[in-house]
């Protein structure tokens, strides 16, 4: 195969980022027909289908390889221009990052606030469950991710950030109504529960491990919120609340019990808005920082700020 035409590779990236050929054409200041022709020419040259023509457009497995290449090329080009002192019409450095909702609602934004903004950096945050953020790295959608996966994605480095501690909590009225009839191990599986979304398995994990964990210590989990498993599920009444702040509010309002990040639960526990259901027993989710192996100063600055802030907010692994 001959060298890849860079204009076609950049067009492929624009189509994936913008979601449609029309939007990509507007971003590139060309016609939609030109975008389509460039993508088709790149597919003919590589001998592979690179895009699924859905809405939004999605890269195929082969397309993901070229999307990663295009994004890395853009980052390196921008860095080289900055070192040479050449004005870059494309603007500030763009850093797409995948992060889970609970980190975003607690410690991640303070981390970004620590990143020097000279030269300026634009953050494009992709909210995704911590068990699935690594997939966005593999697809080339992001350059870095907060993830529960310790296994590095191909072409990426990984560093531990700490343990995000979740406390099982409920409103006092909810606990009196649903959890006072007997041992918690018997009442909790049948009580209404708040779940983030249909991929959130934290509450199920806690219920499954609770009967066997009688020593009053925390419950660890190596797979984050997306791990599956047999055994009982939490609650036949499951309320889905897909925002971190809304989730905490729903638990405090008494709709159900739930696992709330320690940073969010602490002020409500102090004020009496929530009660801890199993004092001394919690669920820890390990978090890691994965990023591409690129010598891009902006990415390095973000990584250091994220690691430093995580050390302040998260628990150190045992």
C-alpha distance (Angstrom), angle and dihedral (degrees) to the residues before:
residue distance angle dihedral
X1 . . .
X2 3.79 . .
X3 3.79 123.7 .
X4 3.79 114.8 -61.0
X5 3.82 112.7 -106.8
X6 3.79 103.5 -117.4
X7 3.79 94.7 -148.3
X8 3.79 89.4 57.5
X9 3.80 92.1 47.3
X10 3.81 91.2 50.2
X11 3.79 89.6 48.5
X12 3.80 90.6 53.2
X13 3.81 89.8 52.5
X14 3.80 91.6 48.6
X15 3.81 91.2 51.5
X16 3.81 91.2 52.3
X17 3.80 94.5 44.4
X18 3.80 95.6 45.4
X19 3.80 95.6 40.0
X20 3.83 98.9 -135.1
X21 3.79 138.2 50.2
X22 3.80 90.3 -119.1
X23 3.81 92.9 54.6
X24 3.80 91.2 44.5
X25 3.80 89.7 51.6
X26 3.81 90.7 53.1
X27 3.82 91.2 49.2
X28 3.82 92.2 49.1
X29 3.83 95.2 39.8
X30 3.81 92.6 -123.7
X31 3.79 133.7 108.9
X32 3.83 123.0 -84.9
X33 3.80 86.9 -118.1
X34 3.82 90.0 58.8
X35 3.81 90.9 51.1
X36 3.80 91.2 50.3
X37 3.81 92.6 47.4
X38 3.81 92.8 49.6
X39 3.79 92.9 49.9
X40 3.81 91.9 47.1
X41 3.81 90.7 48.7
X42 3.82 90.5 51.3
X43 3.80 90.6 49.1
X44 3.79 90.6 50.5
X45 3.81 91.6 49.2
X46 3.81 94.2 48.8
X47 3.80 94.1 38.2
X48 3.78 90.9 -132.4
X49 3.79 138.9 103.1
X50 3.81 103.9 -112.3
X51 3.80 103.6 179.5
X52 3.77 136.9 42.2
X53 3.80 104.7 -139.6
X54 3.78 94.2 -135.1
X55 3.79 130.1 125.4
X56 2.90 105.6 -74.7
X57 3.80 98.7 25.9
X58 3.81 113.3 -116.4
X59 3.81 127.6 -162.2
X60 3.78 119.7 -121.0
X61 3.80 118.9 -130.3
X62 3.81 88.8 -89.0
X63 3.78 90.2 45.4
X64 3.79 90.7 54.1
X65 3.81 89.2 61.4
X66 3.79 91.4 56.0
X67 3.81 93.4 41.9
X68 3.82 89.4 56.1
X69 3.80 89.7 47.3
X70 3.80 92.4 49.3
X71 3.79 93.9 48.4
X72 3.79 92.6 47.3
X73 3.79 90.7 47.5
X74 3.81 91.2 51.6
X75 3.81 92.1 49.9
X76 3.81 93.4 48.5
X77 3.79 92.2 45.9
X78 3.79 92.3 51.4
X79 3.80 91.3 47.9
X80 3.81 92.0 49.6
X81 3.81 91.7 50.2
X82 3.80 90.4 50.0
X83 3.83 91.9 51.9
X84 3.79 90.3 49.1
X85 3.79 91.6 49.3
X86 3.78 92.0 -121.2
X87 3.78 114.8 151.7
X88 3.78 109.7 -113.5
X89 3.78 114.8 -145.0
X90 3.80 89.8 -163.6
X91 3.80 90.3 73.2
X92 3.82 130.6 -139.0
X93 3.78 123.5 0.6
X94 3.81 111.1 -79.9
X95 3.81 116.5 -141.4
X96 3.83 116.5 -175.8
X97 3.82 109.1 -161.7
X98 3.80 130.9 -179.4
X99 3.81 116.7 -141.9
X100 3.78 135.6 165.8
X101 3.80 120.5 -111.5
X102 3.81 97.0 -114.1
X103 3.81 93.1 52.8
X104 3.79 89.1 46.3
X105 3.81 90.6 53.2
X106 3.81 95.6 47.1
X107 3.81 123.1 23.4
X108 3.81 110.4 -5.9
X109 3.82 100.0 78.1
X110 3.84 91.8 51.8
X111 3.81 86.0 53.6
X112 3.81 92.3 54.5
X113 3.80 89.5 47.5
X114 3.81 87.7 62.9
X115 3.79 93.9 57.9
X116 3.83 111.8 104.7
X117 3.80 111.9 -115.2
X118 3.80 99.0 -154.0
X119 2.97 101.8 123.6
X120 3.81 93.6 22.8
X121 3.80 122.6 -112.6
X122 3.79 125.6 -157.0
X123 3.82 115.5 -148.0
X124 3.79 119.9 -150.1
X125 3.80 106.0 -168.3
X126 3.80 121.2 -159.8
X127 3.80 112.1 -162.1
X128 3.79 112.1 -144.3
X129 3.80 138.4 145.3
X130 3.81 111.2 -82.9
X131 3.80 90.1 -120.0
X132 3.82 90.4 58.0
X133 3.82 105.0 37.0
X134 3.81 91.2 90.7
X135 3.81 88.4 64.2
X136 3.81 89.2 63.9
X137 3.81 88.5 55.8
X138 3.79 91.2 52.1
X139 3.80 90.8 49.0
X140 3.80 92.0 51.0
X141 3.80 91.6 -119.5
X142 3.81 93.2 124.3
X143 3.80 138.0 24.0
X144 3.81 96.1 -143.2
X145 3.79 139.4 12.9
X146 3.77 144.8 -167.5
X147 3.78 101.5 -131.2
X148 3.78 142.6 164.8
X149 3.81 89.9 -135.8
X150 3.81 116.0 103.0
X151 3.80 91.7 -172.4
X152 3.80 109.1 93.5
X153 3.77 118.0 -123.4
X154 3.81 111.7 -121.2
X155 3.80 108.8 -79.4
X156 3.81 93.4 15.9
X157 3.78 137.7 105.0
X158 3.80 123.2 -138.3
X159 3.81 132.3 -153.0
X160 3.83 128.5 177.1
X161 3.79 116.8 -112.5
X162 3.81 102.0 -176.7
X163 3.78 142.1 -99.5
X164 3.78 122.1 -50.6
X165 3.81 104.3 -147.3
X166 3.80 120.3 -145.7
X167 3.80 121.4 -163.1
X168 3.83 122.9 -154.4
X169 3.80 103.8 -126.1
X170 3.78 143.1 160.1
X171 3.78 139.3 170.3
X172 3.81 114.4 -81.7
X173 3.82 91.7 -117.0
X174 3.80 90.9 51.5
X175 3.80 91.4 50.0
X176 3.81 91.7 49.9
X177 3.79 92.0 48.9
X178 3.80 101.5 42.5
X179 3.80 109.2 18.1
X180 3.80 107.1 39.1
X181 3.82 99.1 79.4
X182 3.78 97.3 82.0
X183 3.81 146.6 -36.4
X184 3.78 112.9 -14.7
X185 3.81 91.4 -124.2
X186 3.80 87.9 64.1
X187 3.80 99.4 39.0
X188 3.79 102.0 40.9
X189 3.84 98.8 64.0
X190 3.81 90.6 56.1
X191 3.81 98.2 42.6
X192 3.82 121.7 98.9
X193 3.80 110.4 -92.8
X194 3.79 136.6 -162.2
X195 3.82 114.5 -129.5
X196 3.80 125.4 -174.4
X197 3.82 95.4 -139.3
X198 3.78 139.4 -39.5
X199 3.80 92.2 -74.6
X200 3.81 92.8 53.9
X201 3.83 107.3 106.4
X202 3.82 100.0 162.5
X203 3.80 95.4 104.4
X204 3.80 91.3 47.1
X205 3.79 90.5 51.0
X206 3.78 91.4 50.9
X207 3.81 93.6 49.8
X208 3.81 92.3 48.1
X209 3.80 93.5 50.7
X210 3.79 98.5 39.3
X211 3.84 99.8 82.4
X212 3.80 93.1 51.3
X213 3.79 95.0 44.0
X214 3.77 106.5 76.3
X215 3.80 102.0 144.2
X216 3.81 96.3 87.8
X217 3.79 94.8 -116.1
X218 3.76 131.2 124.0
X219 3.75 125.2 -81.3
X220 3.77 114.8 -126.0
X221 3.78 126.7 -154.3
X222 3.76 125.0 -166.1
X223 3.78 97.1 -167.1
X224 3.77 105.6 52.4
X225 3.77 124.2 -138.9
X226 3.78 99.2 -34.7
X227 3.79 102.7 61.1
X228 3.77 118.1 120.1
X229 3.76 129.5 -146.3
X230 3.77 145.8 156.0
X231 3.76 127.5 -98.3
X232 3.78 132.7 63.5
X233 3.77 124.7 -15.9
X234 3.75 124.2 -137.5
X235 3.77 113.0 -101.6
X236 3.79 131.4 -17.1
X237 3.82 84.7 -133.8
X238 3.80 104.6 63.9
X239 3.79 120.4 175.7
X240 3.82 113.9 -159.6
X241 3.81 113.9 -146.5
X242 3.84 109.9 170.2
X243 3.81 100.8 -165.3
X244 3.78 125.5 77.2
X245 3.80 94.8 -135.5
X246 3.81 92.4 43.0
X247 3.80 90.4 48.9
X248 3.80 91.7 55.7
X249 3.81 90.9 45.4
X250 3.81 91.2 51.2
X251 3.80 91.7 53.3
X252 3.81 91.7 47.1
X253 3.82 89.8 48.8
X254 3.80 90.1 58.1
X255 3.81 100.5 -112.6
X256 3.80 90.5 129.4
X257 3.76 145.6 -42.3
X258 3.78 121.5 -82.0
X259 3.78 148.8 165.8
X260 3.80 107.9 -95.6
X261 3.82 125.4 -174.1
X262 3.79 110.3 -99.6
X263 3.82 92.5 -121.1
X264 3.81 91.1 57.1
X265 3.78 96.1 40.1
X266 3.82 97.7 48.0
X267 3.85 99.5 76.1
X268 3.81 92.0 44.3
X269 3.79 91.2 49.2
X270 3.80 89.9 52.0
X271 3.82 92.6 48.9
X272 3.80 94.8 44.5
X273 3.79 94.1 -113.3
X274 3.80 88.9 121.5
X275 3.79 135.7 24.4
X276 3.78 125.0 -149.3
X277 3.79 110.0 -119.6
X278 3.80 98.4 -158.8
X279 3.83 109.9 23.0
X280 3.78 109.5 -151.9
X281 3.79 92.7 17.3
X282 3.81 121.3 94.6
X283 3.79 142.9 140.8
X284 3.80 121.4 -105.7
X285 3.82 122.4 -156.8
X286 3.83 115.3 -164.7
X287 3.78 114.8 -135.5
X288 3.80 128.3 -158.2
X289 3.78 136.1 -172.8
X290 3.79 115.0 -130.7
X291 3.79 123.5 -177.0
X292 3.76 139.6 164.2
X293 3.79 118.2 -86.5
X294 3.78 93.0 -110.9
X295 3.78 127.5 134.6
X296 3.81 92.6 -132.8
X297 3.82 112.9 144.6
X298 3.81 94.1 -149.8
X299 3.80 91.1 55.0
X300 3.80 90.8 48.5
X301 3.80 92.0 51.6
X302 3.79 91.4 51.9
X303 3.80 92.1 47.7
X304 3.81 92.4 53.7
X305 3.80 92.9 47.0
X306 3.81 91.7 48.3
X307 3.82 93.1 49.1
X308 3.83 93.1 47.5
X309 3.81 93.9 48.5
X310 3.79 93.4 44.3
X311 3.81 89.3 54.0
X312 3.81 88.6 58.2
X313 3.82 97.9 45.2
X314 3.81 105.3 31.2
X315 3.81 131.1 63.7
X316 3.77 119.2 -106.3
X317 3.82 114.3 -114.7
X318 3.80 113.3 -98.0
